[in-house]
């Protein structure tokens, strides 16, 4: 690999490091805000853990989709689902930010990352459909596991990502388990 490609890759990785500081609406089990990087890491881990249960899925492609799905948020930040409105074009902003973020990469690698993001965004393949479902499930899992503020809206999760998590029988089974946990957390938060 030529030195200029190494330098471009390192510049991209330095910029992508920003995801470690972009915070999400959920909290970790210790009570601190979760970062986008942490969410993406556990999403990839979920994909690895469940990949063998999805028939005819390319596990490496699934994990690649999970890795790139929120990369654009390194520049524009995260907009929690509960705050997204009908007129908000989150995807357009993430696409534009991802183009800026990947500008230092070798053109072939840049095209690959942008194509993976587009595949995820459009749910164009079985792997992208599964990645989108797992993304919603990881969010719900974190909300249920996290030490959230007392006014955290657990009920929101019961309607969150229903379409994506209904796309495969395993996703639906995981969803059913997490919905029960969500109901228990919602009831527990009312009792406090």
Rosetta blueprint (number, residue, H / E / L):
1 X L
2 X L
3 X H
4 X H
5 X H
6 X H
7 X H
8 X H
9 X H
10 X H
11 X H
12 X H
13 X H
14 X H
15 X H
16 X H
17 X H
18 X H
19 X H
20 X H
21 X L
22 X L
23 X E
24 X E
25 X E
26 X E
27 X E
28 X L
29 X L
30 X L
31 X L
32 X L
33 X E
34 X E
35 X E
36 X H
37 X H
38 X H
39 X H
40 X H
41 X H
42 X H
43 X H
44 X H
45 X H
46 X H
47 X H
48 X H
49 X H
50 X H
51 X H
52 X H
53 X H
54 X L
55 X L
56 X L
57 X L
58 X L
59 X H
60 X H
61 X H
62 X H
63 X H
64 X H
65 X H
66 X H
67 X H
68 X H
69 X L
70 X L
71 X L
72 X L
73 X H
74 X H
75 X H
76 X H
77 X L
78 X L
79 X L
80 X L
81 X H
82 X H
83 X H
84 X L
85 X L
86 X L
87 X L
88 X L
89 X L
90 X H
91 X H
92 X H
93 X H
94 X H
95 X H
96 X H
97 X H
98 X H
99 X H
100 X H
101 X H
102 X L
103 X L
104 X L
105 X L
106 X L
107 X H
108 X H
109 X H
110 X H
111 X H
112 X H
113 X H
114 X H
115 X H
116 X H
117 X H
118 X H
119 X H
120 X H
121 X H
122 X H
123 X L
124 X L
125 X L
126 X H
127 X H
128 X H
129 X H
130 X H
131 X H
132 X H
133 X H
134 X H
135 X H
136 X H
137 X H
138 X H
139 X H
140 X H
141 X H
142 X H
143 X H
144 X H
145 X H
146 X L
147 X L
148 X L
149 X L
150 X L
151 X L
152 X L
153 X L
154 X H
155 X H
156 X H
157 X H
158 X H
159 X L
160 X L
161 X L
162 X H
163 X H
164 X H
165 X H
166 X L
167 X L
168 X L
169 X H
170 X H
171 X H
172 X H
173 X H
174 X H
175 X H
176 X H
177 X H
178 X H
179 X H
180 X H
181 X H
182 X H
183 X H
184 X H
185 X H
186 X H
187 X H
188 X H
189 X H
190 X H
191 X H
192 X L
